[in-house]
Amino acid sequence: MGFIAIDLGTTNIKVAAFDDELNSLGMVSENVTYQRQDDFVEFDAEQYFDLVIACIRRCCQASFPAPPYPVRQIVLTGQAESLVTLDEDNRPVRPAISWLDMRSKEECEELKHQFPVSVCYRTTGQPEIIPTWPVTKIFWLRRHEPQNYARIARYLLLKDYIQFRLTGRFAGEYSIYNFSHYFNITRKDFWPEILDYCGISRHQLPGLVEPCSILGPVLDDLTGELGLAAGVEVNVGTLDHFAGMVGTGNICAGLISESTGTVLSIATLVNKPDFSQSNLPLHYGPFKDTYVYLPVCESGGISLEWFKKSFLPDLSYAQINTEAGKRTIPNDLIFLPYITGVNAPDFNPDASGVFFGIQSRHDPIDFAIAIMEGVAHLLKRNMDFIEKAGFKTEKIISTGGGARSEIWSQLKADLTRHSVAIPQNEEAACLGAAMIGAVSAGIFSSYEEAACRCVAIKKVYNPQPADKLAAKHALFNQLYEQMLPVYRQAARN
């Protein structure tokens, strides 16, 4: 018997198979396509589900001898904020709106005036109302697409939609609804005042359940289509960042999980909410009545992805790292990685990307190094806020695509002055999802036992003397501060 873990990613969907001892049996992935125009980023939710099904089928075929495939649970993890709207027949009303979409800036400003920051923070745990949050997109639909708005019977987040298509049941779990901005994280219920203001009826929203809960069995027709054994259950799992925490053994206070995927996220678990640190986003955690501080920088790995696609399309990431290893680091370029959305701890919607210090001798590899360093500066900036809040950390556990880069990992260690540990299993979110399934099924008695049995560290990067990097970090902060009036002026023009 075994488990199927599904990571509903932004760039790609990953499906992994594990046996009962959580040995990896196989993994497949599919790229996700988007329709982009200016601030609009949309995708086809039904096509996304079809990709999920195709990945499950291929993964099972590659991982098990023959159908019926001996799967105990399908466990979900993945992105949070992408919005799916359904009509009375449970069909999408319009294309789904990605969390990358920035169309709702004006709606954010109105909501900020209506709901003070202090009220929002104590209710949702979020320091700012930003276009990422689904509530702002729903408010936008009410204003700009009244015909579609009138047809909407259900508002779902992407993971809810996939759960519905797998089981026929509507449910949302708390760790995903952290990101809706209409969820009260201490009452574990929706926030009625903001629902009323934005024209959202409670009956349009799914019921809420604890993370890592069993939702129900896979629908019979899908069971047959996928070749699964009868009675395979769907576990709602948790947010991808939190599944990554589980998959790296970050299940107690004092550890930091850092992931450089599409976004840069930093996560540390706490046992009770503390609303005194208004710059630190606070979320309901993966385990019952736990909380996580989770600063997220939306211009994380996507910064290097953008640069590679635009300027180094013929080089792989491994080749970029090899070439970067031949250079002196740090070089004299500085990059402010504000190329999409907003970044913790600043939450500045007016900020944009900046290269500073360009000279004629610089080539694309120099710029790529500056991007890696700029994201590491953002990590350091957030770590400083976490430590000033009194949360002392022992080490950083690093995952995501950025963890495959020795240069990037060493930069993070040198800048933060913390050891950076790289787990053996690079797909921490999928492993964490499988661990959730195994604990739920009683194969392991606790997450502590699961972590002891399943999590191994491949390599540790210890901080090296880095006076030049420390000086550059001071310059990075100074450059950002001096750009603030320029950002404000540009936003007014």
N, C-alpha and C positions, 0 to 999 in steps of 0.2 A: 504494500500500500504506500501511498505518498500524497504529496500536496502540489497544487498548482498555484504559483504566485503571479499576480498580474500587476505590473506597474504602469498605470495610465499616465504616461509621460507627455510632455509638451512637444518635444522634438521627435520622440519615437515611443512606441508601445513595446514593452518587454514582457514576455511570458516565460517563466522558468519552472522546471519540474524538480522536485526533491523527493527522496525516499523518506521513510519514517525516521531514519537517523539524521535526516537533513543533509545527506550527501547530494550534491548537485548532479542531476541526471541530464540536463540539457536546457538550453535557452534559445529563443528566437525573438526577433524584433521586426517591427515595421515602422517606416518613417510616416509621420503625420504631415499632411499638406494643408496649407492655409490660403485663404483669399485675403490679400492685404491691399488696402488703399488708404493712404494717409494714416490717420490714427485708428482706422478700422482693421481688426484682425478677426476673421471668422473662419469656421470650418463646418463640415457636414457631420452632424452627430451620428446619423445612421451609418455613414461610411466609416466613421471611427469605430462603431460597434462591430461592423463587418470585419475590420482589421483585427479587432480583439478576437473574434471567433476564428479567423484564419490562423492567428498566432497560437491559440489554444490547440487547434487541430494539428498544426505542424509540430508543436512542441510535444504533444502526446505521441504522435507517430514516431518522433525521433527518440523519445525517452523510455517508452514501454514496448514490450515485445509485440503485443497484439491487443485489439479491443476484445472485450470491454476493458478500458484502461482503469487500473486500480487506484483511483484518486479518492481520498477521504474528503478534502475540502478544496475549494477555490477561494483563495484569500486575496482581497483587493487592497491596493495602495495607489498613491498617485497624487496628481495635482488637485487643487481645491477649487479655485474661483471660477473656472470656466462655466458659463451659464447656458442651460438648455431650456427652451420653452416648448411646452406641449399643448395641443388642443384637446378637446373633449374626447377624441378618439385616440389620445396618447401618441399622436404623430407630431413631429417637430413643426412649429408654426413658421419658423424662419431659421436661417443658419445659426448654429451655436456661436456664442461670443467668447473668444479666448480671454484669459486673464491678461494677456499681453495687450489687449485692446485699450486704447486711451481716449475713447470718444467722449467720455462723460465728465470732462474737466469743469464745465460750467455747472453741472449738477452737483459736483463736489463742493463748489463754492457756496451754493445755496444751502446745501445740507450743513456745511460748517457754520453758517450763520444761525441755522435753526437749532442745531444740536452742539452745544459747547464742547470743546475738546475734553475738558475734565469729565463731563458726563459720558462721552463716548468711551473714554479710556476705562472708566470704572464699570462700564457695561460690557463692552466688547473686548477690552484689553488692547485695543489698537490706538496708537498715539495720534493718528491722522486719518481723515477721510480722503481716500485717494481713488483714482479711476479704476484701480485693480478690483475693488470690491463689487460684488454682484449687485448690491443694493443700488449703486449709482448707475449701473447699466439698466436696471429695471426702471428707474426714474427717467432715464433717457428714453427708453422705449415708450413710456407713457406720454412723453412730450412730442417725440419725433415720428413715432410709428403708431398712431392711434388705432388704425385698422388692425394691425397685428396685435397690439396690446389688448384690444377687445376680444380677440380670439383665444387668448392664453388661459388655459385651465390649470396648468401646473408650471411652477418654476422649480427646476431641479439643477443641482450642480452636476458636473459631468459624472462623478463616481456614482451618484444617485441613479443617473440614467442607465449606466452600465449594469448596476445592481437590478434595476427594474427589468431590463431586457433579459437578464439571466434568470430571474426568479419570478417575475410578474408582481413583485411587491415594491411599494414605495417606502423608502426609509432613507434618512440621512443620519450620519453619525457625528457626534459632537466635535471631534478634532478637525473635521472638514468645515463644519459650519462656523468655526472660529473665524473664517475668512469671508463670511458673507456680509458682515457688518449689520446683520439683523438678528444676531444670536447673543444672548446674555450668558457669559461664560461661568458665572457663579450660580445663577439660578437654573442653568442648563435648560433654557427655554428660549423661544423667540422673543425679540424686543418689540412689544406691540406699538410703542409710540412711533418708531421709525417706519414700521410696516404701514401704519395708518397714513403717515405723511406721504409716503411714496406710492400709495394706492395698491398695496399688496394685501390680499385677504389670506388669513391663516389657512383656509381650506385649500389654497393654491400651493401650499408647502407640504412636504412629506412629514410623517412622524419622525421623531428623533430617538436614537438609541445610543447606548454607550459604544465607544470604539471597541473593536475586536469581538463584536457580537455575531452570533450565527443568525443570519437573516432567514434562511430557508433553503429548500432543495432547488437544484437546477430544474428548469421546466422540462417536462418529459420529451417534448419535441427536440429540444436542444441536446438533451442527454443522448438521444438516438443519433442525431446529426453528428455529434462530436465523438461518438463511440465510447462514452463514459459508462462506468458501472452505475447501476441504479442507486439513488439515494445520495449522490454527491451534494454536499452542502456548500452554500456560499457564506463566507465570513466577510463582514464589511471592512475588517482590517482598520487601517488608520492612515493618516496623512503620510505622504512619501518621506518627508523629513523625519517623522516620528518612527516610521518603519525602519529607516536608516539608523536611527538611534538604537532601536532594538537589535538590529543586525550587526551593530558594532559593539554591543555590550554596554552602551550608555543608558543604563537603567536605574542609576542612582545619582544623587547630587554630587557635584564636584568634578564632573567631566564635561567637556565641550565636544559636540559633534559639529564638524564643519564640512559642508558639501559644496563643491564648485561644479555644478551642472549648468543648466541654462541660467539659473540664478545662483548667487552665493548665499547660503543660509548658515546660521550659527545657532545651535540649540543647546540649552542646558536645562535639566529637569529640576523642579522644586516641588516641595510637598504641600505648599499652601500659597495662595495668591498674595502678592504684595504690589499694591498700586502706588507705592511711593516713588517709583522710578518711571516717570512718564515718558522717557525716551526708549524704553525697552518694551517691545510688543510682547504681550502675555497671552498665552493660549491654554485652553483645556488640553490636557496631555493624553497620551495613548492608553494610560491605565486609569481606572476609576478614581476620580477625585485627586488627580495629580495635575500639575501645571508645568508649562514649558515657556521659558523666555526664548523667543525665536526672532531675532533680527534677520530680515531678508533684504538682500541687495539684488534688485532685478537686473542690474547690469553686471552680472557675474560672468559665468563662462560664455554667455551669449556675446560678450565683447570680443573674445578671441575668435569665436565662431564667425561673427560678422567680418572681422578683419581677414581671416583666412579665406572666406568665401569671396571677398571683394578684391583682395590684393595678392593672395598666395594660393590660388585655386589648384595649382598643380603640385603642391606639397602636402603631405600628410601631417597630422599633428606630431607623429614620431619624428618625421624629418625636420619639422620646425624645432623640436626640442634638441635634436642632434646639432643643428646649426647654431642654436642659441648657446649650447654648451661650449662652443668654440670662442664665445665672446667674453669680454670682461663685464661682470655684473656686480653692482648696478652700472648701467650706462647713464648718460646725462639727460635722457628723455624722461619726462613725467607725463603720465596719462591720468586724467580724471575720468573714471569709467561711469559716466552718467549718460549712457547712450539710449537707454530706454527706461520708462517709468520713473520711479523714485527709489532712493536707496536709504536704508537705515544707516546711521542714526539721524540723518538730516531731514528726510522726508520733504525734499525740495522739488516740487513739480516743475520748477523753472530751470533746473540745472540741465546742462547738456555736456557731452563729452569734449574734452580739451586735451590736445597734445601741446606740451610746453618744452622749449629747449631745442627745437628742431634746427639742425645744421645740415649743410650740404653733404657731409660724410655719412649721414644716416641712411640705412637701407631698410627694406621691409622686416628683416629679422630684428633689427634694433627696435622697431615699432612693436613687434610681437612681444619682445621681452618687456617693453614698457607697459604693455597691456597686462601681462601676468603680474608685474610688480604693482600696477595700479589696483588690481583686484586684491592683492595681498595687503596693500595699504588700507583698503576698505575693511578687510578682516581685522587688521590692527585697530582701526578706529572704533569698530564695534566692540572688540575685546576690551579696550580701555573703558568704554561705557559700562560694560558688564562688571569689570573689576572695581570701578569707582562705586558701583551700587553695592559692593560688599560681597560679591560672589567670587570666591577664590577658586581657581581651577587648577587641576593637577596636570592635565595634558589635553591636547587636541587630538581627536580621532577624525581623520580626513577621508572623505569618500567622494564619489563623483568622478567625472572625466578628468578634472584637474589633479586628482590624486595619482594619476598615471604618469605625471610629469615630475621627474626628479628636481628639475630646476624650480618649478612652481612650488613644490612641497618644501624645498630648502628655503626659498624666499619667505614662505609663511612662517617657518620656524625661526628664521633670523629676525624677521620684523616683530613677531609677537613675543619672542623670547620664551616660547614654550616648545616642548617636544611635540612633534607631529607624527602620529602613529598611523600607518597605512594597514588596514585589515587585509587578510589573505583573500577573502572574497570581495571582489571589487563591486559587486552588485548588492550592496548592503540593504537596499530597500526590499529587494526580492527575498533575500535571506531572512530579513526581519519579518516580512509577511509570512514566510513559511514557519518561522519560529512561533509567530502568533497562532497559526493553525495548529502546530504541534502541542503548544500549551493548552489551547482550547480543547483539543482531542484527548488530553490526558497523557500524551506520550512523555512529556516532561511535567514535573510537578509544579514548576515555577519558571519565571523568566530568568532567574539567577541560575538555575540548573541548565536551562537551555543555552545561556550565554557561556557558561563554563564548558559545555560540551561542544558548542558549535562555532564559537568565535575565536579566531587566531589572528595574531598580528604578523604581517609579512615583513615590514621594515619600519624603523623609527628614524626620523630626521631630528637630530639635536641641534639647538641653536649654536651657530658659530659667531665669533666676533664680527660685528657688522656696524662699525661706527658710521661708515658712509651711508648705509641704509637708514640708520636712525636719523642722520641729518636730512636725508631725503624725505623721511616721513614728516619731519617738521616742516619742510618746504611744501610737501603735498598738502598739509593742513593749511598752511599760509596761503597757498595758491587758491584753494577752495574758498577760503574766507574772502580773499580779495576779488574773487570772481562774483561774489554775491550781488553787488550792485549792478554788474554787467548783466547777469542773468535776469535781474528784475527789470532792467531797462529794456532788454531784448524781448521780454514777455509782454511789455506794454506796447511795443511797436507793432 
